[in-house]
Amino acid sequence: MTRRKIREEIFKALFQAEFHSEEEMPEQVDRFIEDEEPPIIDKEERDYIAEKTNAILEKIVEIDKELNRVAEGWTTARMPKVDLTLLRLALYEIRYEELPAGVAINEAVELAKKYGSDNSSSFINGVLGRIVRE
C-alpha cells in the first residue's frame, strides 16, 4: 500500500472515530480496520494505521487547541468533520512526526479535494499555511 493510501486509511479511521465517544474510539479504530473493504491484508500496515490513528486521538486536545487558536472565525466544533479530520491528521504529521510541512499540507489538500466540499481544500491550505508561518 502506498503512503498516500495509508494516509487515506488513517483519515477514514479518524473520521469514523469522530462519531463515537472518547472511550469508544480505540475500539472503533480497530473495528474500522477489520471491516475495511477491501481488507487491509498486510499486518504491518494494519498495525501502523491503528497505531498512528490512536496516537493522533491521544493528541486531539492539543491539536484542537492549536487549530482553535489559528482558525479565525472558526472553532473545531463548527468545522465540517472532513475538514477537521484532515487538519488534525496534517497537524499531527507536522508537529509530532516532523513531516515537511509542504508534504503534509499537499496531502491534506489532495484528500480534501476527494472527500471534502468545494471549499475544503482552500480552507485546509489556509489554516495549515497560517500554522506553518507562525
N, C-alpha and C positions, 0 to 999 in steps of 0.2 A: 504494500500500500504506500502511496506517495505521501510526503509530508503534508501536502495540501489536503489530501483525502483524510489523513489522520486528524488534522486541524478541524476539518469539517465535521468529523465524527465527534470530536470533543465539543464543538459548538452545539451539535444536536443534543448531546447528553446534558450539557449545561442548560440548554433551553428547556428541555423536558423537566429537569430538576426544579426549574423556576416555579412550577405549578404545584409544588409539594412543600410540606413543612420542612424546616431545617433538619429535624430528626430523621425524616424520611429520605432526605437527599442521597446519602450514600447508597441506600438500598435501591433507589430509583435509577441511579447511575449504573449499578450492576445489572439491574433488570433491562435497562436500555441496551447495554452491550450484548446481553444474552439474546434479546429479541430482535436485534438489528437485521434487516433484510437487504441484501444478502448478508449472511452471518459474517462477523469478523472472525476469521478462522485462525489466524496467527496468534498464538498465545502471548508473545512478546508485545504485539500491537494492542491486544485486548488489555493487557496489564498496563501498558503505557497510557492508553486512553483513560482507563479508570483512575490511575494514579494522578495524572495531570488534572483531570476533571475534579477529583476530590481535593487536590492541592489548591485549585482555584476557589472552590467552595469554602475552604478554610480561610482564604484571604478576602472573602466577599466584603466584609465590613470595611477593611482598609481600602480596598479598591473603590467601593461605592463612595466612601468619604472623599477620595480624590476626584472622582467623577462629579460629585455634587458641587465641589469647590470650583471646578473649571467650566462646567456646562452652563453658561449664562442663560438664565430664563428657564432652565430645566432642572428637575431633580430626577434621581433614578426611579422614584415612584411614578413619575409621569412619562418616562421614556417608553417608546414601544419596546416590547420584550425582545424582539430580534436585535434591535439596535443595542439595547443594554447588554445583552449576552455577548455580542461581538465586541463591544467596548471592554467588557470585563476580560474576555479572552486576550485581546490585544494588549491591554494594560498589564495584565499578569505577565505576558511574554516579555514586555519591555522592562518592567520593574524587577521581576523575580527570576527570569531566565536570561536576561541581558541579550535578548534577540535584538538585532539592529532595528531601531525604530522604524526605518523606512520599510523593512520587510514586514514587520508586524502590522503597520498601517496598510500597506498594499494588500496583504492577505485579508485583513478585516474588510477593506473596501470591496474586494472581489466577492467575498461571501455575502456582503450586503447587497450587491447587485443581483445575486442569485436568490437570496431569501428575504430581503427587505423590501421596503416601499421605494417609490421613485426618488425620495429624498434621503433615504438611509445612507447611501454611500457618501454624499457630501456632508451630512451631519456627522458621521463617524470620522471622516477625514478631518473635519474642523475641530472636533473635540480632541482627538488624539494629537493633531498638529499643535494645538494650544498647550497640551501637556508636555510635549517634547520641547517646545520653545521656552518653557519656564525653567 
